[in-house]
Amino acid sequence: MQTLTYMGVLLFIVVMSWWLEWAFRIRVLRNPRRLLTTVAMVLVPFALWDAYAIAEGHWFFDYSQMTGIMGPLGVPLEEYLFFVVVPIAVVLTWEGVTSFLAMVRRWRTR
């Protein structure tokens, strides 16, 4: 079960942020161009950086807490998923907080 620790962390991030899409009707997940741009801006440079750091021995992973599936450039699957899940979670959180604050402002002006 320890092999799913990293996946558990990613699932926690999804659960704790993606509900904002529906709670505040922010429509982030319905804008694929924005999502792809956000993910690409993070995924490409950080995957290359990870690959370099792993190859040079500067960065490593505890493979006992991972699935063992390796992606391109010798970077673990979970790390690629991290670079997809976290940027989306950040955008969802930002938009959720912005929506919430707008609701509070509208409520105060009544």
N, CA, C and O atoms as a GROMACS GRO file, in nm:
protein
  440
    1MET      N    1   0.081  -0.120   0.000
    1MET     CA    2   0.000   0.000   0.000
    1MET      C    3   0.085   0.126   0.000
    1MET      O    4   0.042   0.231  -0.048
    2GLN      N    5   0.205   0.117   0.053
    2GLN     CA    6   0.294   0.232   0.055
    2GLN      C    7   0.329   0.278  -0.086
    2GLN      O    8   0.366   0.394  -0.106
    3THR      N    9   0.317   0.188  -0.185
    3THR     CA   10   0.350   0.226  -0.322
    3THR      C   11   0.254   0.330  -0.379
    3THR      O   12   0.282   0.388  -0.484
    4LEU      N   13   0.143   0.354  -0.312
    4LEU     CA   14   0.045   0.450  -0.361
    4LEU      C   15   0.049   0.582  -0.284
    4LEU      O   16  -0.043   0.663  -0.297
    5THR      N   17   0.150   0.605  -0.204
    5THR     CA   18   0.159   0.726  -0.123
    5THR      C   19   0.155   0.852  -0.208
    5THR      O   20   0.078   0.944  -0.181
    6TYR      N   21   0.238   0.858  -0.311
    6TYR     CA   22   0.245   0.976  -0.398
    6TYR      C   23   0.110   0.997  -0.468
    6TYR      O   24   0.062   1.110  -0.478
    7MET      N   25   0.050   0.888  -0.515
    7MET     CA   26  -0.082   0.898  -0.580
    7MET      C   27  -0.186   0.947  -0.480
    7MET      O   28  -0.277   1.021  -0.517
    8GLY      N   29  -0.174   0.906  -0.355
    8GLY     CA   30  -0.265   0.953  -0.251
    8GLY      C   31  -0.255   1.102  -0.230
    8GLY      O   32  -0.357   1.170  -0.212
    9VAL      N   33  -0.134   1.154  -0.233
    9VAL     CA   34  -0.114   1.299  -0.220
    9VAL      C   35  -0.180   1.371  -0.338
    9VAL      O   36  -0.246   1.473  -0.320
   10LEU      N   37  -0.161   1.318  -0.457
   10LEU     CA   38  -0.223   1.380  -0.575
   10LEU      C   39  -0.375   1.375  -0.567
   10LEU      O   40  -0.442   1.473  -0.601
   11LEU      N   41  -0.429   1.264  -0.521
   11LEU     CA   42  -0.574   1.252  -0.504
   11LEU      C   43  -0.625   1.353  -0.401
   11LEU      O   44  -0.730   1.414  -0.421
   12PHE      N   45  -0.551   1.370  -0.293
   12PHE     CA   46  -0.587   1.470  -0.191
   12PHE      C   47  -0.593   1.610  -0.252
   12PHE      O   48  -0.686   1.686  -0.224
   13ILE      N   49  -0.496   1.643  -0.335
   13ILE     CA   50  -0.493   1.775  -0.401
   13ILE      C   51  -0.616   1.792  -0.490
   13ILE      O   52  -0.679   1.898  -0.491
   14VAL      N   53  -0.650   1.687  -0.564
   14VAL     CA   54  -0.768   1.693  -0.652
   14VAL      C   55  -0.895   1.714  -0.569
   14VAL      O   56  -0.974   1.802  -0.598
   15VAL      N   57  -0.912   1.632  -0.466
   15VAL     CA   58  -1.034   1.641  -0.384
   15VAL      C   59  -1.046   1.777  -0.317
   15VAL      O   60  -1.156   1.833  -0.308
   16MET      N   61  -0.935   1.831  -0.269
   16MET     CA   62  -0.939   1.957  -0.194
   16MET      C   63  -0.952   2.081  -0.282
   16MET      O   64  -0.977   2.190  -0.231
   17SER      N   65  -0.935   2.068  -0.413
   17SER     CA   66  -0.944   2.186  -0.497
   17SER      C   67  -1.050   2.177  -0.606
   17SER      O   68  -1.109   2.279  -0.641
   18TRP      N   69  -1.078   2.060  -0.658
   18TRP     CA   70  -1.165   2.052  -0.775
   18TRP      C   71  -1.311   2.074  -0.742
   18TRP      O   72  -1.390   2.103  -0.832
   19TRP      N   73  -1.351   2.061  -0.616
   19TRP     CA   74  -1.490   2.089  -0.579
   19TRP      C   75  -1.524   2.236  -0.600
   19TRP      O   76  -1.641   2.271  -0.617
   20LEU      N   77  -1.423   2.321  -0.600
   20LEU     CA   78  -1.445   2.464  -0.620
   20LEU      C   79  -1.508   2.493  -0.756
   20LEU      O   80  -1.582   2.590  -0.772
   21GLU      N   81  -1.478   2.409  -0.854
   21GLU     CA   82  -1.534   2.424  -0.989
   21GLU      C   83  -1.686   2.428  -0.983
   21GLU      O   84  -1.749   2.510  -1.049
   22TRP      N   85  -1.743   2.340  -0.906
   22TRP     CA   86  -1.889   2.330  -0.899
   22TRP      C   87  -1.948   2.418  -0.790
   22TRP      O   88  -2.057   2.472  -0.808
   23ALA      N   89  -1.879   2.434  -0.680
   23ALA     CA   90  -1.930   2.515  -0.569
   23ALA      C   91  -1.947   2.661  -0.609
   23ALA      O   92  -2.044   2.726  -0.570
   24PHE      N   93  -1.853   2.712  -0.686
   24PHE     CA   94  -1.856   2.853  -0.724
   24PHE      C   95  -1.883   2.874  -0.872
   24PHE      O   96  -1.880   2.987  -0.921
   25ARG      N   97  -1.908   2.765  -0.944
   25ARG     CA   98  -1.938   2.772  -1.088
   25ARG      C   99  -1.834   2.855  -1.163
   25ARG      O  100  -1.868   2.946  -1.239
   26ILE      N  101  -1.707   2.822  -1.140
   26ILE     CA  102  -1.600   2.905  -1.196
   26ILE      C  103  -1.559   2.863  -1.337
   26ILE      O  104  -1.490   2.939  -1.405
   27ARG      N  105  -1.598   2.746  -1.382
   27ARG     CA  106  -1.580   2.700  -1.521
   27ARG      C  107  -1.434   2.691  -1.566
   27ARG      O  108  -1.405   2.707  -1.684
   28VAL      N  109  -1.343   2.666  -1.475
   28VAL     CA  110  -1.202   2.651  -1.512
   28VAL      C  111  -1.182   2.523  -1.592
   28VAL      O  112  -1.111   2.523  -1.692
   29LEU      N  113  -1.243   2.415  -1.549
   29LEU     CA  114  -1.225   2.286  -1.617
   29LEU      C  115  -1.294   2.281  -1.752
   29LEU      O  116  -1.270   2.189  -1.830
   30ARG      N  117  -1.378   2.378  -1.781
   30ARG     CA  118  -1.447   2.382  -1.911
   30ARG      C  119  -1.375   2.471  -2.011
   30ARG      O  120  -1.428   2.498  -2.119
   31ASN      N  121  -1.256   2.515  -1.977
   31ASN     CA  122  -1.179   2.600  -2.066
   31ASN      C  123  -1.048   2.528  -2.101
   31ASN      O  124  -0.943   2.557  -2.043
   32PRO      N  125  -1.054   2.433  -2.196
   32PRO     CA  126  -0.936   2.350  -2.224
   32PRO      C  127  -0.814   2.428  -2.271
   32PRO      O  128  -0.702   2.388  -2.240
   33ARG      N  129  -0.832   2.535  -2.343
   33ARG     CA  130  -0.717   2.613  -2.390
   33ARG      C  131  -0.641   2.672  -2.271
   33ARG      O  132  -0.518   2.667  -2.266
   34ARG      N  133  -0.714   2.726  -2.176
   34ARG     CA  134  -0.651   2.782  -2.056
   34ARG      C  135  -0.580   2.674  -1.975
   34ARG      O  136  -0.469   2.694  -1.927
   35LEU      N  137  -0.646   2.559  -1.961
   35LEU     CA  138  -0.585   2.448  -1.887
   35LEU      C  139  -0.458   2.399  -1.954
   35LEU      O  140  -0.356   2.379  -1.888
   36LEU      N  141  -0.463   2.378  -2.084
   36LEU     CA  142  -0.346   2.329  -2.156
   36LEU      C  143  -0.231   2.429  -2.149
   36LEU      O  144  -0.115   2.390  -2.134
   37THR      N  145  -0.263   2.556  -2.161
   37THR     CA  146  -0.159   2.659  -2.150
   37THR      C  147  -0.095   2.657  -2.012
   37THR      O  148   0.027   2.661  -1.999
   38THR      N  149  -0.178   2.652  -1.911
   38THR     CA  150  -0.129   2.649  -1.773
   38THR      C  151  -0.041   2.528  -1.749
   38THR      O  152   0.069   2.540  -1.695
   39VAL      N  153  -0.089   2.411  -1.788
   39VAL     CA  154  -0.015   2.287  -1.766
   39VAL      C  155   0.114   2.286  -1.846
   39VAL      O  156   0.219   2.247  -1.794
   40ALA      N  157   0.109   2.328  -1.972
   40ALA     CA  158   0.229   2.327  -2.057
   40ALA      C  159   0.338   2.419  -2.002
   40ALA      O  160   0.457   2.387  -2.009
   41MET      N  161   0.297   2.533  -1.946
   41MET     CA  162   0.395   2.627  -1.891
   41MET      C  163   0.470   2.567  -1.773
   41MET      O  164   0.583   2.607  -1.744
   42VAL      N  165   0.408   2.471  -1.705
   42VAL     CA  166   0.471   2.407  -1.590
   42VAL      C  167   0.535   2.275  -1.630
   42VAL      O  168   0.650   2.248  -1.594
   43LEU      N  169   0.462   2.193  -1.702
   43LEU     CA  170   0.505   2.056  -1.733
   43LEU      C  171   0.637   2.051  -1.810
   43LEU      O  172   0.728   1.977  -1.773
   44VAL      N  173   0.646   2.126  -1.914
   44VAL     CA  174   0.765   2.118  -2.001
   44VAL      C  175   0.894   2.157  -1.928
   44VAL      O  176   0.986   2.076  -1.922
   45PRO      N  177   0.903   2.277  -1.874
   45PRO     CA  178   1.032   2.312  -1.811
   45PRO      C  179   1.063   2.229  -1.686
   45PRO      O  180   1.179   2.193  -1.664
   46PHE      N  181   0.963   2.198  -1.606
   46PHE     CA  182   0.991   2.123  -1.484
   46PHE      C  183   1.020   1.976  -1.510
   46PHE      O  184   1.099   1.916  -1.437
   47ALA      N  185   0.958   1.917  -1.612
   47ALA     CA  186   0.991   1.779  -1.648
   47ALA      C  187   1.135   1.772  -1.698
   47ALA      O  188   1.209   1.680  -1.664
   48LEU      N  189   1.175   1.869  -1.779
   48LEU     CA  190   1.314   1.872  -1.826
   48LEU      C  191   1.411   1.893  -1.710
   48LEU      O  192   1.517   1.830  -1.704
   49TRP      N  193   1.374   1.981  -1.619
   49TRP     CA  194   1.457   2.007  -1.503
   49TRP      C  195   1.469   1.881  -1.416
   49TRP      O  196   1.578   1.846  -1.372
   50ASP      N  197   1.357   1.815  -1.393
   50ASP     CA  198   1.358   1.689  -1.316
   50ASP      C  199   1.447   1.585  -1.383
   50ASP      O  200   1.529   1.521  -1.318
   51ALA      N  201   1.430   1.570  -1.514
   51ALA     CA  202   1.510   1.470  -1.587
   51ALA      C  203   1.659   1.498  -1.571
   51ALA      O  204   1.738   1.407  -1.547
   52TYR      N  205   1.696   1.624  -1.585
   52TYR     CA  206   1.837   1.662  -1.569
   52TYR      C  207   1.884   1.634  -1.427
   52TYR      O  208   1.990   1.574  -1.407
   53ALA      N  209   1.807   1.676  -1.328
   53ALA     CA  210   1.846   1.658  -1.188
   53ALA      C  211   1.856   1.510  -1.150
   53ALA      O  212   1.944   1.471  -1.074
   54ILE      N  213   1.767   1.428  -1.204
   54ILE     CA  214   1.772   1.284  -1.177
   54ILE      C  215   1.897   1.225  -1.241
   54ILE      O  216   1.969   1.148  -1.177
   55ALA      N  217   1.922   1.261  -1.367
   55ALA     CA  218   2.038   1.207  -1.439
   55ALA      C  219   2.170   1.246  -1.372
   55ALA      O  220   2.265   1.168  -1.373
   56GLU      N  221   2.175   1.364  -1.314
   56GLU     CA  222   2.297   1.412  -1.248
   56GLU      C  223   2.308   1.365  -1.103
   56GLU      O  224   2.410   1.388  -1.038
   57GLY      N  225   2.205   1.300  -1.053
   57GLY     CA  226   2.207   1.252  -0.915
   57GLY      C  227   2.174   1.357  -0.811
   57GLY      O  228   2.196   1.336  -0.692
   58HIS      N  229   2.122   1.472  -0.856
   58HIS     CA  230   2.085   1.580  -0.764
   58HIS      C  231   1.947   1.561  -0.704
   58HIS      O  232   1.914   1.619  -0.601
   59TRP      N  233   1.866   1.480  -0.769
   59TRP     CA  234   1.726   1.463  -0.732
   59TRP      C  235   1.693   1.316  -0.742
   59TRP      O  236   1.737   1.248  -0.834
   60PHE      N  237   1.618   1.268  -0.647
   60PHE     CA  238   1.578   1.128  -0.650
   60PHE      C  239   1.441   1.113  -0.587
   60PHE      O  240   1.388   1.206  -0.525
   61PHE      N  241   1.384   0.996  -0.604
   61PHE     CA  242   1.251   0.966  -0.551
   61PHE      C  243   1.259   0.841  -0.467
   61PHE      O  244   1.342   0.753  -0.491
   62ASP      N  245   1.172   0.832  -0.368
   62ASP     CA  246   1.159   0.710  -0.288
   62ASP      C  247   1.063   0.619  -0.364
   62ASP      O  248   0.941   0.628  -0.350
   63TYR      N  249   1.120   0.531  -0.445
   63TYR     CA  250   1.039   0.447  -0.532
   63TYR      C  251   0.952   0.349  -0.456
   63TYR      O  252   0.861   0.290  -0.514
   64SER      N  253   0.978   0.330  -0.327
   64SER     CA  254   0.891   0.242  -0.248
   64SER      C  255   0.754   0.307  -0.224
   64SER      O  256   0.660   0.239  -0.185
   65GLN      N  257   0.743   0.438  -0.248
   65GLN     CA  258   0.617   0.509  -0.229
   65GLN      C  259   0.551   0.544  -0.362
   65GLN      O  260   0.459   0.626  -0.367
   66MET      N  261   0.600   0.482  -0.469
   66MET     CA  262   0.551   0.514  -0.602
   66MET      C  263   0.514   0.385  -0.676
   66MET      O  264   0.548   0.275  -0.632
   67THR      N  265   0.443   0.401  -0.787
   67THR     CA  266   0.398   0.285  -0.864
   67THR      C  267   0.512   0.217  -0.938
   67THR      O  268   0.502   0.099  -0.972
   68GLY      N  269   0.620   0.289  -0.965
   68GLY     CA  270   0.731   0.233  -1.040
   68GLY      C  271   0.719   0.252  -1.190
   68GLY      O  272   0.806   0.208  -1.265
   69ILE      N  273   0.612   0.317  -1.234
   69ILE     CA  274   0.593   0.344  -1.376
   69ILE      C  275   0.675   0.467  -1.412
   69ILE      O  276   0.661   0.573  -1.352
   70MET      N  277   0.761   0.450  -1.510
   70MET     CA  278   0.848   0.560  -1.552
   70MET      C  279   0.797   0.619  -1.684
   70MET      O  280   0.756   0.546  -1.774
   71GLY      N  281   0.800   0.749  -1.692
   71GLY     CA  282   0.761   0.818  -1.813
   71GLY      C  283   0.882   0.852  -1.896
   71GLY      O  284   0.993   0.805  -1.867
   72PRO      N  285   0.864   0.931  -1.998
   72PRO     CA  286   0.976   0.974  -2.081
   72PRO      C  287   1.083   1.046  -1.998
   72PRO      O  288   1.052   1.108  -1.896
   73LEU      N  289   1.204   1.037  -2.042
   73LEU     CA  290   1.320   1.103  -1.981
   73LEU      C  291   1.354   1.048  -1.843
   73LEU      O  292   1.431   1.110  -1.769
   74GLY      N  293   1.299   0.933  -1.808
   74GLY     CA  294   1.329   0.872  -1.678
   74GLY      C  295   1.262   0.939  -1.560
   74GLY      O  296   1.306   0.922  -1.447
   75VAL      N  297   1.156   1.014  -1.586
   75VAL     CA  298   1.081   1.082  -1.480
   75VAL      C  299   0.960   0.995  -1.445
   75VAL      O  300   0.889   0.950  -1.534
   76PRO      N  301   0.937   0.972  -1.316
   76PRO     CA  302   0.825   0.887  -1.275
   76PRO      C  303   0.688   0.943  -1.314
   76PRO      O  304   0.670   1.065  -1.322
   77LEU      N  305   0.595   0.853  -1.338
   77LEU     CA  306   0.459   0.892  -1.375
   77LEU      C  307   0.400   0.990  -1.275
   77LEU      O  308   0.338   1.089  -1.314
   78GLU      N  309   0.417   0.964  -1.147
   78GLU     CA  310   0.360   1.050  -1.044
   78GLU      C  311   0.411   1.193  -1.055
   78GLU      O  312   0.337   1.287  -1.026
   79GLU      N  313   0.534   1.210  -1.096
   79GLU     CA  314   0.591   1.344  -1.110
   79GLU      C  315   0.525   1.418  -1.227
   79GLU      O  316   0.495   1.537  -1.218
   80TYR      N  317   0.503   1.346  -1.337
   80TYR     CA  318   0.430   1.407  -1.448
   80TYR      C  319   0.289   1.446  -1.406
   80TYR      O  320   0.241   1.554  -1.439
   81LEU      N  321   0.223   1.357  -1.332
   81LEU     CA  322   0.088   1.388  -1.285
   81LEU      C  323   0.088   1.507  -1.191
   81LEU      O  324  -0.005   1.587  -1.191
   82PHE      N  325   0.192   1.519  -1.110
   82PHE     CA  326   0.206   1.634  -1.021
   82PHE      C  327   0.207   1.764  -1.101
   82PHE      O  328   0.142   1.861  -1.063
   83PHE      N  329   0.280   1.763  -1.212
   83PHE     CA  330   0.291   1.882  -1.296
   83PHE      C  331   0.163   1.913  -1.372
   83PHE      O  332   0.150   2.020  -1.432
   84VAL      N  333   0.068   1.821  -1.372
   84VAL     CA  334  -0.063   1.845  -1.432
   84VAL      C  335  -0.163   1.885  -1.324
   84VAL      O  336  -0.235   1.984  -1.339
   85VAL      N  337  -0.168   1.808  -1.216
   85VAL     CA  338  -0.268   1.828  -1.111
   85VAL      C  339  -0.247   1.959  -1.036
   85VAL      O  340  -0.343   2.034  -1.014
   86VAL      N  341  -0.125   1.989  -0.996
   86VAL     CA  342  -0.101   2.106  -0.912
   86VAL      C  343  -0.131   2.239  -0.984
   86VAL      O  344  -0.196   2.325  -0.924
   87PRO      N  345  -0.087   2.259  -1.107
   87PRO     CA  346  -0.124   2.386  -1.173
   87PRO      C  347  -0.275   2.404  -1.187
   87PRO      O  348  -0.326   2.515  -1.170
   88ILE      N  349  -0.346   2.296  -1.218
   88ILE     CA  350  -0.491   2.307  -1.228
   88ILE      C  351  -0.550   2.341  -1.092
   88ILE      O  352  -0.641   2.424  -1.083
   89ALA      N  353  -0.500   2.277  -0.987
   89ALA     CA  354  -0.547   2.306  -0.852
   89ALA      C  355  -0.521   2.451  -0.813
   89ALA      O  356  -0.604   2.513  -0.746
   90VAL      N  357  -0.408   2.504  -0.854
   90VAL     CA  358  -0.376   2.643  -0.824
   90VAL      C  359  -0.475   2.737  -0.893
   90VAL      O  360  -0.525   2.831  -0.831
   91VAL      N  361  -0.502   2.712  -1.020
   91VAL     CA  362  -0.597   2.797  -1.093
   91VAL      C  363  -0.736   2.785  -1.031
   91VAL      O  364  -0.805   2.886  -1.013
   92LEU      N  365  -0.778   2.664  -0.998
   92LEU     CA  366  -0.908   2.645  -0.935
   92LEU      C  367  -0.916   2.720  -0.801
   92LEU      O  368  -1.016   2.785  -0.771
   93THR      N  369  -0.811   2.709  -0.723
   93THR     CA  370  -0.810   2.775  -0.593
   93THR      C  371  -0.814   2.927  -0.609
   93THR      O  372  -0.889   2.995  -0.540
   94TRP      N  373  -0.734   2.978  -0.701
   94TRP     CA  374  -0.732   3.123  -0.727
   94TRP      C  375  -0.870   3.171  -0.769
   94TRP      O  376  -0.922   3.269  -0.715
   95GLU      N  377  -0.930   3.103  -0.865
   95GLU     CA  378  -1.062   3.144  -0.914
   95GLU      C  379  -1.169   3.124  -0.807
   95GLU      O  380  -1.262   3.205  -0.798
   96GLY      N  381  -1.157   3.020  -0.727
   96GLY     CA  382  -1.252   2.997  -0.618
   96GLY      C  383  -1.246   3.107  -0.515
   96GLY      O  384  -1.350   3.157  -0.471
   97VAL      N  385  -1.127   3.146  -0.474
   97VAL     CA  386  -1.111   3.254  -0.376
   97VAL      C  387  -1.162   3.385  -0.435
   97VAL      O  388  -1.230   3.461  -0.367
   98THR      N  389  -1.130   3.412  -0.560
   98THR     CA  390  -1.178   3.534  -0.626
   98THR      C  391  -1.330   3.537  -0.630
   98THR      O  392  -1.391   3.641  -0.602
   99SER      N  393  -1.392   3.425  -0.664
   99SER     CA  394  -1.538   3.417  -0.667
   99SER      C  395  -1.598   3.435  -0.529
   99SER      O  396  -1.699   3.504  -0.512
  100PHE      N  397  -1.535   3.372  -0.430
  100PHE     CA  398  -1.585   3.384  -0.293
  100PHE      C  399  -1.578   3.529  -0.246
  100PHE      O  400  -1.674   3.579  -0.186
  101LEU      N  401  -1.467   3.596  -0.271
  101LEU     CA  402  -1.453   3.735  -0.229
  101LEU      C  403  -1.553   3.825  -0.301
  101LEU      O  404  -1.605   3.920  -0.242
  102ALA      N  405  -1.581   3.796  -0.427
  102ALA     CA  406  -1.682   3.873  -0.501
  102ALA      C  407  -1.820   3.852  -0.438
  102ALA      O  408  -1.898   3.947  -0.428
  103MET      N  409  -1.849   3.730  -0.397
  103MET     CA  410  -1.977   3.702  -0.331
  103MET      C  411  -1.987   3.781  -0.200
  103MET      O  412  -2.092   3.837  -0.169
  104VAL      N  413  -1.879   3.783  -0.123
  104VAL     CA  414  -1.878   3.856   0.004
  104VAL      C  415  -1.900   4.004  -0.020
  104VAL      O  416  -1.977   4.069   0.052
  105ARG      N  417  -1.834   4.060  -0.122
  105ARG     CA  418  -1.850   4.202  -0.153
  105ARG      C  419  -1.995   4.233  -0.191
  105ARG      O  420  -2.051   4.333  -0.148
  106ARG      N  421  -2.054   4.146  -0.273
  106ARG     CA  422  -2.195   4.166  -0.313
  106ARG      C  423  -2.286   4.157  -0.191
  106ARG      O  424  -2.381   4.234  -0.178
  107TRP      N  425  -2.258   4.064  -0.102
  107TRP     CA  426  -2.340   4.046   0.016
  107TRP      C  427  -2.330   4.167   0.109
  107TRP      O  428  -2.430   4.208   0.169
  108ARG      N  429  -2.211   4.224   0.120
  108ARG     CA  430  -2.193   4.340   0.208
  108ARG      C  431  -2.261   4.466   0.155
  108ARG      O  432  -2.297   4.554   0.233
  109THR      N  433  -2.278   4.476   0.024
  109THR     CA  434  -2.338   4.596  -0.034
  109THR      C  435  -2.491   4.591  -0.034
  109THR      O  436  -2.555   4.687  -0.076
  110ARG      N  437  -2.546   4.485   0.010
  110ARG     CA  438  -2.694   4.475   0.013
  110ARG      C  439  -2.753   4.557   0.122
  110ARG      O  440  -2.875   4.560   0.139
   0.00000   0.00000   0.00000
